[in-house]
Amino acid sequence: MPCGSYCLYNQQFIKCRSNWTAYILGVVIAAILALVIILTFLCCFNNSFYTTSIQVGAWLLTRSDKRRAFQVKRHNKITGRNDQVKFREFSVPNNDLMNKIIDTRLALRKDVNGDEPLYGDIIYKERNEGETNMNYEPKNLLKPRTKPSLPELPPRTNSSQSRCVYYTGHDANMYLLACLFIVCLSGRLTHACDKVLYLSSKGTVCVKDKCQPIDTYMTTITQGQVICFNDINGDMLKLRIKKGTHISRYTKLYKTCSYNVTTTRWYNCKGSGACWEGNRCTVNYELNTPSRVTKEPHGYGCQIDSLGCDVYCHYTSRCVWYRWQVNPDYSNCGLVYAKSSELWIVEIETTYRGIKKVVTLNSNTPFVNMETMMPSTALNIPLVINTFTYERPASRPTMLSYKGKYYGVVASALNMPQENIIGDLQISLDTAQSIVFSEVHLPCSTAGCIVSCTTKEPALNRLTSNSPYLLSKDDFRTVVSESENWVSRNEDVTGTVTISFGSVQLKELVVIDAKCRINIIMTSACDGCLDKPFAVMSSDKMTTDGAVEYISNCTWDVPFFQCSNEPYIAKQLSSNKNCRVEIPKLNQTLDFDFEYIFRGEISSMRSIQSESFADIAANIGTDPNFWGSLVSSLTMMLSLTTIGTMLIKLGRLGVLSIAKRESEKA
């Protein structure tokens, strides 16, 4: 139900009217009544039903006996003989039913031959092949079952030879496989480090028989300062902070537009038509004549007008029904964005042997290998930005893009429009383009059968060209992805960077590459939401754990993929639908497919009013859907219960009969 729970107020509107509530309530009450009827039947009429079932079962099972008795009786009448009628031997597990069958057969024997022999004398058994002269005895006398012999237990093996023990009734090979599986699992996974170091008490790091002094240098640098390093050849490396940037990313949530209000009317003179019947001219009443279902926000009402109209009325009063509708102005719209993430970027300019390079580090990847700055050296020195301290620009959680300009204004939350705030009218970004308005009821009045409805001025119309919330357009960069548009605001900042350098020559260290197979467990992505697309990764066939480098057409928030026992999440920053990742060291290629699900749905606003339980019950009691579902569901449930009970009893009789026959053959 798009308008919420069932209530009498919603039943006045075609769009919010719900027939399913009465239907479902009828089904539930039918189920309760069916249960009460079944329990009452089992409690009070179970014996009568059982007796009837025995009689019906005996009648069905002795139909062939009656045909046989009729044939023998007719044969005796024609030939003048007195051949005895006998019946085929069979038994049923129910004693009462078997006794009824015996009585019926004895009555048939008396009717045909006039005697009253024992039951064992009037039945015949089917003879096995090659069998003669069998002593017949009543089938209902069960032979005692012989106790089945147990198979001989396999010998136990010595515990020193194997951990497995053979048990009766199980396959020894299965236990052997289980034992081997447990032994395989008992071995621990081999762990290895990406870089193996050995520290000595003299403050050096050693690998095998080679030792190097380990020094970590930390310094702070601000924009404009330069740090210089001399290498072993006398060449100088210069480092300078070129630029610092604070980036705020915004995701598109909904569209907001200016709007206007239109009304339509229809009236009747008092004492005629719909105006004659009571309670049909009330606030919010929806008359069928002006009723229309549209996606635009709309409402209904009725007022009694005594002023002159264009039609004469005897009672000088009229019922004026009206319909109002809020119409968006699609030529005057803007887009509302919500902040989804923030990060910093630092650009470091390096000069070495007259060659300048720019290295970009950010919050997700704050480190770089200095070998990329000094390609002719054998030094492999890590450079890490520990902190980036700067004055953080003030920014609002929402932003408006309107007529090519950006405004840092407070906007209404998605699907929660507010008056006098940007987003008082919201349009969803999906193909349905659902609309929600901040007001459910507009104040309307009638004068001379003319309807007038008023509402607040659209908040979008109150933006001025020199608004203090106007942001610099140069700071913004619109990023168009395959799924949806998002906006990135790049603001230049000045701050202090804390940098750490390590003098460890990593090429002299032992580096063990991770070995595993990386799997994609699942991917998730959405439009009209603040969550980034992400993939859940895992590893198997792992011999050594660690991190591996990758090459991808998408941007991820992790610098490496992992060979790890635990699943981990990799977020995609580029918002693409398809990504490919190549991992050279593992000789593996991963293809990611992101199916974007729209989560920015918008639903219509509704109002609620107080009402008593008696009013709701009376309304449902007069609903034909309620009675139709009640009768049909009750009939269906009782029919299914009866048929199911009969099938279960017949199946039970068959199973017990087969089991009894097998036990007698044993």
C-alpha positions as CSV (number, residue, x, y, z in Angstrom):
1,M,0.0,0.0,0.0
2,P,1.7,3.2,-1.1
3,C,-0.2,5.4,1.5
4,G,0.7,3.4,4.6
5,S,-1.6,1.4,6.8
6,Y,-5.3,0.9,6.4
7,C,-7.5,3.6,7.7
8,L,-10.9,5.1,6.8
9,Y,-9.3,8.4,5.7
10,N,-7.2,6.6,3.0
11,Q,-10.3,4.8,1.7
12,Q,-11.7,8.2,0.5
13,F,-8.9,8.5,-2.1
14,I,-8.7,6.2,-5.1
15,K,-4.9,6.3,-5.1
16,C,-4.6,5.4,-1.4
17,R,-7.6,3.0,-1.4
18,S,-6.7,-0.5,-0.3
19,N,-8.8,-3.6,-1.1
20,W,-6.0,-6.0,0.0
21,T,-6.5,-5.3,3.7
22,A,-10.1,-6.6,3.6
23,Y,-9.1,-9.5,1.4
24,I,-6.2,-10.5,3.7
25,L,-8.3,-10.1,6.8
26,G,-10.9,-12.4,5.3
27,V,-8.3,-15.1,4.6
28,V,-7.0,-14.8,8.2
29,I,-10.4,-15.1,9.7
30,A,-11.2,-18.0,7.4
31,A,-8.1,-19.8,8.6
32,I,-9.1,-19.3,12.2
33,L,-12.7,-20.5,11.5
34,A,-11.4,-23.5,9.7
35,L,-9.1,-24.4,12.6
36,V,-12.0,-24.0,15.1
37,I,-14.3,-26.2,12.9
38,I,-11.6,-28.9,12.6
39,L,-10.8,-28.9,16.3
40,T,-14.6,-29.1,17.1
41,F,-15.0,-32.0,14.7
42,L,-12.1,-33.9,16.2
43,C,-13.4,-33.3,19.7
44,C,-17.1,-34.0,19.3
45,F,-17.6,-36.0,16.1
46,N,-14.4,-38.1,15.9
47,N,-16.0,-41.4,17.0
48,S,-18.9,-41.0,14.4
49,F,-16.4,-40.2,11.7
50,Y,-14.2,-43.2,12.7
51,T,-17.2,-45.6,12.6
52,T,-18.3,-44.2,9.2
53,S,-14.7,-44.6,7.9
54,I,-14.6,-48.2,9.0
55,Q,-17.9,-48.9,7.2
56,V,-16.8,-47.2,4.0
57,G,-13.5,-48.9,4.1
58,A,-15.1,-52.3,4.6
59,W,-17.5,-51.7,1.8
60,L,-14.7,-50.7,-0.6
61,L,-12.5,-53.7,0.3
62,T,-15.3,-56.3,0.1
63,R,-16.7,-55.3,-3.3
64,S,-14.8,-58.1,-5.1
65,D,-16.0,-60.6,-2.4
66,K,-19.6,-59.7,-3.1
67,R,-19.1,-60.2,-6.8
68,R,-17.6,-63.6,-6.1
69,A,-20.4,-64.6,-3.8
70,F,-23.0,-63.5,-6.4
71,Q,-21.3,-65.6,-9.1
72,V,-21.1,-68.7,-6.9
73,K,-24.7,-68.3,-5.8
74,R,-25.9,-68.0,-9.4
75,H,-23.8,-71.0,-10.4
76,N,-25.3,-73.1,-7.7
77,K,-28.8,-72.1,-8.7
78,I,-28.2,-73.0,-12.3
79,T,-26.4,-76.3,-11.7
80,G,-28.3,-77.4,-8.5
81,R,-25.0,-77.9,-6.7
82,N,-23.8,-76.4,-3.4
83,D,-20.3,-75.3,-4.2
84,Q,-18.7,-73.4,-1.3
85,V,-17.6,-69.9,-1.8
86,K,-14.2,-68.9,-0.6
87,F,-12.5,-65.6,-0.5
88,R,-8.9,-64.4,-1.2
89,E,-6.7,-64.0,1.9
90,F,-5.6,-60.5,2.8
91,S,-5.3,-58.4,5.9
92,V,-5.3,-54.8,7.0
93,P,-3.4,-53.3,9.9
94,N,-6.6,-51.8,11.5
95,N,-8.3,-54.4,13.8
96,D,-11.7,-52.8,13.7
97,L,-11.7,-52.7,9.9
98,M,-10.5,-56.3,9.7
99,N,-13.3,-57.5,12.0
100,K,-15.8,-55.7,9.9
101,I,-14.4,-57.4,6.8
102,I,-14.6,-60.8,8.5
103,D,-18.2,-60.2,9.5
104,T,-19.1,-59.2,6.0
105,R,-17.4,-62.3,4.5
106,L,-19.1,-64.7,7.0
107,A,-22.5,-63.1,6.2
108,L,-21.8,-63.7,2.5
109,R,-20.9,-67.3,3.1
110,K,-24.1,-67.9,5.1
111,D,-26.1,-66.3,2.4
112,V,-24.6,-68.5,-0.3
113,N,-24.1,-71.9,1.4
114,G,-26.2,-71.6,4.6
115,D,-23.5,-72.7,7.0
116,E,-21.4,-70.8,9.6
117,P,-17.9,-72.1,9.4
118,L,-14.7,-70.7,11.0
119,Y,-13.2,-67.7,9.1
120,G,-10.1,-69.8,8.4
121,D,-12.1,-72.3,6.4
122,I,-13.6,-69.8,3.9
123,I,-10.3,-68.2,2.7
124,Y,-7.7,-69.5,0.4
125,K,-4.0,-68.6,0.1
126,E,-2.0,-68.1,-3.0
127,R,0.3,-71.0,-3.4
128,N,4.0,-70.5,-4.2
129,E,5.4,-72.2,-7.2
130,G,6.0,-76.0,-6.6
131,E,4.1,-75.9,-3.3
132,T,1.2,-78.3,-2.5
133,N,-1.1,-79.0,0.4
134,M,-0.7,-76.1,2.7
135,N,-2.3,-75.7,6.1
136,Y,-4.3,-72.6,5.9
137,E,-4.7,-70.5,9.0
138,P,-6.3,-67.2,9.7
139,K,-4.1,-64.5,8.3
140,N,-4.7,-62.2,11.2
141,L,-2.8,-64.5,13.5
142,L,0.7,-63.1,13.3
143,K,3.8,-65.2,13.3
144,P,6.5,-64.2,15.8
145,R,9.2,-62.3,14.1
146,T,12.7,-63.7,14.2
147,K,15.3,-61.3,15.6
148,P,17.6,-60.4,12.8
149,S,21.2,-61.4,13.4
150,L,23.8,-58.6,13.7
151,P,26.7,-58.6,11.4
152,E,30.1,-59.4,12.8
153,L,32.1,-56.5,14.0
154,P,35.2,-55.7,12.0
155,P,38.4,-56.0,14.0
156,R,39.8,-52.9,15.7
157,T,43.1,-51.7,14.6
158,N,45.9,-50.7,16.9
159,S,45.9,-47.0,17.8
160,S,49.5,-46.7,16.9
161,Q,48.8,-47.7,13.3
162,S,45.8,-45.5,12.6
163,R,43.6,-43.0,14.3
164,C,40.5,-44.4,12.6
165,V,38.2,-46.9,14.3
166,Y,35.7,-49.1,12.4
167,Y,32.1,-49.0,13.6
168,T,29.2,-51.3,12.9
169,G,27.1,-50.5,9.9
170,H,29.5,-47.9,8.4
171,D,31.8,-48.0,5.6
172,A,35.5,-48.2,6.7
173,N,36.6,-46.3,3.6
174,M,34.5,-43.3,4.6
175,Y,36.1,-43.2,8.0
176,L,39.5,-43.5,6.4
177,L,38.7,-40.5,4.1
178,A,37.4,-38.5,7.1
179,C,40.6,-39.3,9.0
180,L,42.8,-38.2,6.1
181,F,40.7,-35.0,5.8
182,I,41.2,-34.2,9.5
183,V,44.9,-34.8,9.2
184,C,45.1,-32.5,6.2
185,L,43.3,-29.8,8.1
186,S,45.5,-30.2,11.1
187,G,48.5,-28.7,9.3
188,R,48.8,-25.0,9.8
189,L,48.8,-22.5,7.0
190,T,52.3,-21.2,6.0
191,H,52.7,-17.5,6.9
192,A,55.3,-15.3,5.3
193,C,56.0,-11.6,5.4
194,D,56.3,-9.3,2.4
195,K,59.7,-8.2,3.7
196,V,61.8,-10.2,6.1
197,L,64.0,-8.2,8.4
198,Y,66.4,-9.2,11.3
199,L,67.1,-6.6,13.9
200,S,70.3,-6.7,16.0
201,S,71.0,-5.1,19.3
202,K,73.4,-2.6,17.6
203,G,70.6,-0.8,15.8
204,T,71.2,-2.4,12.5
205,V,69.0,-4.4,10.2
206,C,70.5,-7.6,8.8
207,V,69.6,-10.1,6.1
208,K,71.7,-13.3,6.2
209,D,75.2,-12.0,6.7
210,K,74.6,-8.5,5.4
211,C,73.8,-5.7,7.9
212,Q,72.8,-2.1,7.2
213,P,72.2,0.8,9.6
214,I,68.5,1.6,10.0
215,D,67.6,5.2,10.3
216,T,64.1,6.8,10.0
217,Y,64.1,10.5,9.5
218,M,60.9,12.5,10.1
219,T,60.5,16.2,9.3
220,T,57.8,18.8,8.6
221,I,57.5,20.9,5.5
222,T,55.1,23.6,4.5
223,Q,54.3,24.9,1.0
224,G,57.3,26.9,-0.3
225,Q,59.9,25.0,1.7
226,V,62.4,22.7,-0.1
227,I,64.2,19.7,1.3
228,C,67.4,18.5,-0.3
229,F,69.2,15.1,-0.3
230,N,72.6,14.2,-1.6
231,D,73.0,10.8,-3.0
232,I,76.3,8.7,-3.1
233,N,77.2,10.3,-6.5
234,G,76.9,13.8,-5.3
235,D,73.7,14.6,-7.1
236,M,71.0,16.4,-5.2
237,L,67.3,15.6,-4.8
238,K,65.0,18.5,-4.1
239,L,61.5,18.0,-2.6
240,R,58.9,20.7,-2.5
241,I,55.2,20.7,-1.5
242,K,53.6,22.0,-4.7
243,K,49.9,22.0,-3.8
244,G,47.5,20.8,-1.2
245,T,43.8,20.1,-2.0
246,H,40.8,19.2,0.1
247,I,38.3,17.2,-1.9
248,S,34.6,16.8,-1.1
249,R,32.6,14.4,-3.2
250,Y,28.8,14.9,-3.6
251,T,26.3,12.3,-4.9
252,K,23.2,13.3,-6.7
253,L,20.0,12.6,-4.7
254,Y,17.0,14.2,-6.3
255,K,15.6,17.0,-8.5
256,T,13.8,20.0,-7.1
257,C,11.7,22.4,-9.2
258,S,9.5,25.5,-9.0
259,Y,5.8,24.8,-9.1
260,N,2.3,26.3,-9.4
261,V,-1.2,25.2,-8.2
262,T,-4.2,24.5,-10.4
263,T,-7.8,23.7,-9.4
264,T,-10.9,22.1,-10.9
265,R,-14.5,22.1,-9.5
266,W,-17.9,20.5,-9.8
267,Y,-21.1,21.4,-7.9
268,N,-24.6,20.2,-7.2
269,C,-27.5,22.1,-5.7
270,K,-28.4,21.1,-2.2
271,G,-31.1,18.5,-2.2
272,S,-30.1,16.9,-5.5
273,G,-27.6,14.4,-6.7
274,A,-24.6,13.8,-4.4
275,C,-25.4,16.9,-2.4
276,W,-28.6,15.2,-1.2
277,E,-26.8,12.3,0.5
278,G,-25.1,12.9,3.9
279,N,-21.4,13.0,4.6
280,R,-20.5,13.5,0.9
281,C,-19.5,17.1,1.3
282,T,-16.7,17.1,3.8
283,V,-13.1,18.1,3.9
284,N,-10.8,15.9,1.8
285,Y,-13.8,14.0,0.3
286,E,-13.1,12.6,-3.1
287,L,-16.0,12.6,-5.5
288,N,-15.9,10.4,-8.5
289,T,-16.7,13.2,-10.9
290,P,-13.6,15.3,-10.5
291,S,-11.4,12.4,-9.5
292,R,-8.2,11.8,-11.4
293,V,-5.1,9.7,-10.5
294,T,-1.9,11.5,-11.5
295,K,1.7,11.4,-10.2
296,E,1.6,15.1,-9.3
297,P,0.7,15.9,-5.7
298,H,-3.1,16.5,-5.5
299,G,-6.0,16.5,-3.1
300,Y,-9.7,16.9,-2.8
301,G,-12.3,18.7,-0.8
302,C,-15.9,20.0,-0.6
303,Q,-17.5,23.1,0.8
304,I,-21.1,24.4,0.9
305,D,-21.4,27.7,-0.9
306,S,-24.4,29.9,-0.5
307,L,-23.3,32.7,-2.9
308,G,-24.6,33.1,-6.4
309,C,-23.4,30.7,-9.1
310,D,-24.3,30.4,-12.7
311,V,-27.1,27.9,-12.0
312,Y,-30.3,28.6,-9.9
313,C,-30.8,26.4,-6.9
314,H,-34.0,26.1,-4.9
315,Y,-32.3,26.0,-1.5
316,T,-29.8,28.7,-2.5
317,S,-27.0,26.5,-1.4
318,R,-24.6,24.3,-3.3
319,C,-22.0,21.6,-2.7
320,V,-18.8,22.6,-4.4
321,W,-16.4,19.7,-4.8
322,Y,-12.9,20.6,-5.9
323,R,-9.5,19.1,-6.8
324,W,-6.2,20.9,-6.4
325,Q,-2.9,19.8,-8.0
326,V,0.7,21.0,-7.6
327,N,2.4,21.1,-11.1
328,P,6.2,21.2,-11.2
329,D,7.8,23.7,-13.6
330,Y,10.2,21.4,-15.4
331,S,11.9,24.4,-17.1
332,N,13.0,25.8,-13.7
333,C,14.7,22.9,-11.8
334,G,17.9,22.2,-9.9
335,L,19.7,19.1,-8.6
336,V,20.4,18.4,-4.9
337,Y,23.6,16.6,-4.0
338,A,24.6,15.2,-0.6
339,K,28.2,14.8,0.6
340,S,29.5,11.3,0.4
341,S,33.2,11.5,1.3
342,E,36.2,13.8,2.0
343,L,39.9,13.3,1.5
344,W,43.1,15.3,1.0
345,I,45.6,15.3,-1.8
346,V,49.2,16.5,-1.6
347,E,51.3,17.1,-4.8
348,I,55.1,16.8,-4.2
349,E,57.4,18.2,-6.8
350,T,60.8,16.5,-7.1
351,T,63.9,17.7,-9.0
352,Y,66.7,15.3,-9.7
353,R,69.5,15.8,-12.3
354,G,67.4,18.5,-13.9
355,I,64.3,16.4,-14.3
356,K,61.2,17.5,-12.5
357,K,58.4,15.1,-11.5
358,V,55.2,15.5,-9.6
359,V,54.2,12.7,-7.2
360,T,50.6,12.8,-6.0
361,L,49.7,11.3,-2.6
362,N,46.3,11.1,-0.9
363,S,44.5,9.8,2.2
364,N,44.1,6.4,0.7
365,T,47.7,6.1,-0.6
366,P,50.0,8.2,1.5
367,F,53.3,6.6,0.5
368,V,55.6,6.3,-2.5
369,N,58.9,4.7,-3.2
370,M,61.7,7.3,-3.7
371,E,63.2,5.1,-6.5
372,T,60.5,6.6,-8.7
373,M,62.0,10.1,-8.0
374,M,65.7,8.9,-8.4
375,P,65.5,6.3,-11.2
376,S,69.3,6.0,-11.7
377,T,70.0,5.0,-8.1
378,A,69.7,1.7,-6.5
379,L,68.1,3.2,-3.4
380,N,64.6,2.0,-2.6
381,I,63.6,4.4,0.2
382,P,60.0,4.7,1.3
383,L,58.5,8.2,1.7
384,V,55.4,8.4,3.8
385,I,53.1,11.3,4.7
386,N,52.2,10.8,8.3
387,T,49.9,13.8,8.7
388,F,48.7,16.7,6.7
389,T,47.6,19.5,9.0
390,Y,45.5,22.3,7.4
391,E,42.5,24.5,8.0
392,R,39.6,22.5,6.9
393,P,37.1,24.4,4.7
394,A,33.6,24.7,6.1
395,S,31.1,22.9,3.9
396,R,27.5,22.0,4.2
397,P,26.2,18.4,3.9
398,T,24.1,19.3,0.9
399,M,24.6,21.3,-2.2
400,L,22.4,22.7,-5.0
401,S,23.2,22.9,-8.7
402,Y,20.9,25.5,-10.3
403,K,21.3,27.2,-13.6
404,G,24.9,26.4,-13.9
405,K,25.8,27.6,-10.4
406,Y,26.5,25.8,-7.2
407,Y,25.0,26.8,-3.8
408,G,26.1,25.5,-0.5
409,V,22.6,25.5,1.1
410,V,20.8,23.3,3.5
411,A,18.3,21.1,1.6
412,S,15.6,18.7,2.7
413,A,16.5,15.1,3.2
414,L,15.4,12.6,0.5
415,N,11.7,11.9,0.7
416,M,11.3,14.3,3.6
417,P,10.4,17.7,2.1
418,Q,10.1,20.7,4.3
419,E,8.5,24.1,3.8
420,N,10.7,27.1,3.0
421,I,13.8,24.9,2.4
422,I,15.3,23.8,-0.8
423,G,13.7,20.5,-1.6
424,D,10.1,21.5,-0.7
425,L,9.2,19.6,-3.9
426,Q,11.2,16.6,-4.8
427,I,11.3,14.5,-8.0
428,S,13.0,11.1,-8.1
429,L,15.9,10.5,-10.5
430,D,14.6,7.1,-11.8
431,T,12.4,6.7,-14.8
432,A,9.2,6.8,-12.7
433,Q,10.0,10.5,-11.7
434,S,7.9,10.2,-8.6
435,I,7.0,13.5,-6.9
436,V,6.5,14.4,-3.2
437,F,5.4,17.8,-1.9
438,S,5.8,19.3,1.5
439,E,2.1,19.9,2.1
440,V,-0.6,17.3,2.1
441,H,-3.6,19.7,2.4
442,L,-3.7,23.1,0.8
443,P,-6.0,25.8,2.4
444,C,-8.9,26.2,-0.1
445,S,-12.0,28.4,-0.1
446,T,-15.0,28.9,-2.4
447,A,-16.8,32.0,-3.3
448,G,-19.5,32.0,-5.9
449,C,-18.5,28.4,-6.9
450,I,-15.0,29.7,-7.6
451,V,-12.3,27.7,-5.8
452,S,-9.1,29.3,-4.6
453,C,-6.2,27.3,-3.1
454,T,-2.9,28.9,-1.7
455,T,0.5,27.6,-0.8
456,K,4.0,28.8,0.0
457,E,6.3,30.3,-2.6
458,P,8.8,27.8,-4.0
459,A,12.1,28.0,-2.2
460,L,14.0,27.7,-5.4
461,N,12.5,31.0,-6.6
462,R,14.0,32.9,-3.6
463,L,17.6,32.2,-4.6
464,T,19.4,35.4,-5.6
465,S,22.3,35.7,-8.1
466,N,24.6,37.2,-5.4
467,S,23.5,34.9,-2.6
468,P,26.2,34.4,0.1
469,Y,25.8,30.7,-0.4
470,L,26.9,30.9,-4.0
471,L,30.1,28.9,-4.4
472,S,32.9,29.4,-6.9
473,K,32.3,27.3,-10.0
474,D,36.0,26.9,-10.6
475,D,36.3,24.7,-7.5
476,F,34.0,22.1,-8.9
477,R,34.7,19.2,-11.2
478,T,31.7,17.2,-12.6
479,V,32.7,13.6,-12.9
480,V,30.5,11.6,-15.2
481,S,30.6,7.8,-14.5
482,E,28.9,5.0,-16.2
483,S,26.2,4.7,-13.5
484,E,25.4,8.3,-12.5
485,N,26.8,11.8,-12.2
486,W,28.6,13.0,-9.1
487,V,30.4,16.2,-8.3
488,S,33.8,16.7,-6.7
489,R,34.6,20.0,-5.1
490,N,38.4,20.7,-5.1
491,E,39.5,23.4,-2.7
492,D,43.1,24.5,-2.5
493,V,44.5,24.5,1.1
494,T,47.8,25.4,2.7
495,G,49.1,23.3,5.5
496,T,52.0,21.5,7.0
497,V,53.1,18.0,6.0
498,T,54.9,15.5,8.2
499,I,57.1,13.3,6.1
500,S,59.0,10.1,7.2
501,F,62.0,8.7,5.2
502,G,63.5,5.3,5.7
503,S,67.1,4.5,4.7
504,V,66.7,0.8,4.5
505,Q,67.9,-0.6,1.1
506,L,65.0,-2.9,0.5
507,K,66.5,-4.5,-2.5
508,E,69.0,-6.2,-0.2
509,L,66.2,-7.7,1.8
510,V,64.4,-11.0,1.2
511,V,61.0,-10.4,-0.3
512,I,58.7,-13.4,-0.5
513,D,55.8,-12.8,-2.9
514,A,52.3,-13.8,-1.8
515,K,50.8,-16.8,-3.5
516,C,47.1,-17.5,-3.6
517,R,44.0,-17.2,-5.8
518,I,41.8,-14.2,-5.2
519,N,38.1,-14.6,-5.5
520,I,35.2,-12.2,-5.8
521,I,32.5,-13.0,-3.2
522,M,30.0,-10.3,-4.1
523,T,29.7,-6.8,-5.5
524,S,27.2,-4.1,-4.5
525,A,26.4,-0.7,-6.0
526,C,23.5,1.7,-5.8
527,D,22.2,5.0,-7.4
528,G,20.5,7.7,-5.4
529,C,22.5,6.8,-2.3
530,L,25.7,7.8,-0.5
531,D,27.4,4.5,-0.5
532,K,30.3,3.8,-2.8
533,P,30.4,0.6,-5.0
534,F,32.3,-2.1,-3.3
535,A,33.4,-5.7,-3.7
536,V,33.9,-8.3,-1.0
537,M,37.1,-10.3,-1.7
538,S,38.5,-13.5,-0.4
539,S,41.4,-15.9,-1.0
540,D,41.9,-19.6,-1.4
541,K,44.6,-22.0,-2.5
542,M,46.9,-19.9,-0.4
543,T,50.5,-21.0,0.4
544,T,51.8,-17.6,1.6
545,D,49.9,-14.5,2.6
546,G,50.6,-10.9,2.0
547,A,49.8,-8.1,-0.5
548,V,50.0,-8.1,-4.3
549,E,50.1,-5.1,-6.7
550,Y,47.4,-4.8,-9.4
551,I,46.6,-2.9,-12.6
552,S,43.0,-1.8,-13.1
553,N,40.9,0.5,-15.3
554,C,39.0,1.6,-12.2
555,T,40.1,3.6,-9.1
556,W,40.1,1.7,-5.8
557,D,40.6,2.8,-2.3
558,V,43.2,0.0,-1.6
559,P,46.7,0.2,-2.9
560,F,47.1,-3.6,-2.9
561,F,44.9,-6.7,-3.0
562,Q,45.4,-9.2,-0.2
563,C,46.1,-12.9,0.2
564,S,44.4,-13.3,3.5
565,N,42.4,-15.7,5.5
566,E,39.8,-13.1,6.2
567,P,37.4,-11.5,3.7
568,Y,38.0,-7.8,3.0
569,I,36.2,-5.0,1.2
570,A,37.6,-3.0,-1.7
571,K,35.7,0.2,-2.5
572,Q,35.6,1.5,-6.1
573,L,36.0,5.3,-6.3
574,S,35.3,5.7,-10.0
575,S,31.7,4.4,-10.0
576,N,32.0,2.3,-13.1
577,K,29.8,-0.6,-14.0
578,N,32.5,-2.9,-15.2
579,C,36.1,-3.1,-13.9
580,R,39.0,-5.3,-14.8
581,V,41.9,-6.0,-12.4
582,E,45.1,-7.7,-13.6
583,I,47.5,-9.2,-11.0
584,P,50.8,-10.0,-12.8
585,K,52.4,-11.8,-9.8
586,L,49.5,-14.2,-9.5
587,N,48.9,-14.4,-13.3
588,Q,45.2,-13.7,-12.6
589,T,42.6,-11.4,-14.1
590,L,39.4,-10.4,-12.2
591,D,36.3,-9.0,-13.9
592,F,33.9,-7.0,-11.6
593,D,30.3,-6.4,-12.7
594,F,28.5,-3.8,-10.6
595,E,24.7,-3.8,-10.9
596,Y,23.5,-0.4,-9.7
597,I,20.3,-0.6,-7.8
598,F,18.2,2.6,-7.4
599,R,17.7,3.5,-3.8
600,G,16.4,7.0,-4.1
601,E,12.7,6.2,-4.2
602,I,10.2,8.9,-3.4
603,S,6.7,8.2,-2.1
604,S,3.7,10.5,-1.8
605,M,2.9,12.4,1.3
606,R,-0.3,11.4,3.2
607,S,-2.1,12.6,6.3
608,I,-3.7,10.5,9.1
609,Q,-6.7,11.2,11.2
610,S,-8.2,9.7,14.4
611,E,-10.8,7.0,14.0
612,S,-12.3,4.4,16.3
613,F,-12.0,0.6,16.1
614,A,-15.8,0.4,15.6
615,D,-15.6,2.6,12.5
616,I,-12.8,0.5,11.0
617,A,-14.7,-2.7,11.7
618,A,-17.9,-1.4,10.2
619,N,-16.1,-0.3,7.1
620,I,-14.4,-3.7,6.6
621,G,-17.7,-5.5,7.4
622,T,-19.4,-3.8,4.4
623,D,-16.5,-4.5,2.1
624,P,-17.4,-7.2,-0.5
625,N,-13.7,-8.2,-0.8
626,F,-13.7,-9.2,2.9
627,W,-16.7,-11.5,2.5
628,G,-15.6,-12.9,-0.8
629,S,-12.2,-13.9,0.6
630,L,-13.7,-15.2,3.8
631,V,-16.1,-17.6,2.1
632,S,-13.7,-18.8,-0.6
633,S,-10.8,-19.3,1.8
634,L,-12.9,-21.1,4.3
635,T,-14.3,-23.5,1.7
636,M,-10.9,-24.1,0.2
637,M,-9.2,-24.8,3.6
638,L,-12.0,-27.2,4.8
639,S,-11.9,-29.0,1.4
640,L,-8.1,-29.4,1.5
641,T,-8.2,-30.6,5.1
642,T,-10.8,-33.2,4.4
643,I,-9.0,-34.5,1.2
644,G,-5.6,-34.4,2.9
645,T,-6.9,-36.4,5.9
646,M,-8.4,-39.1,3.7
647,L,-5.2,-39.4,1.7
648,I,-3.1,-39.6,4.8
649,K,-5.3,-42.3,6.3
650,L,-5.3,-44.3,3.0
651,G,-1.5,-44.0,2.7
652,R,-1.1,-45.0,6.3
653,L,-3.2,-48.1,5.8
654,G,-1.1,-49.1,2.8
655,V,2.2,-48.6,4.5
656,L,1.1,-50.6,7.5
657,S,-0.3,-53.4,5.3
658,I,3.0,-53.7,3.4
659,A,5.0,-53.7,6.7
660,K,2.8,-56.4,8.2
661,R,3.1,-58.6,5.1
662,E,6.9,-58.2,5.1
663,S,7.1,-59.1,8.8
664,E,5.1,-62.3,8.2
665,K,7.4,-63.4,5.4
666,A,10.4,-62.9,7.7
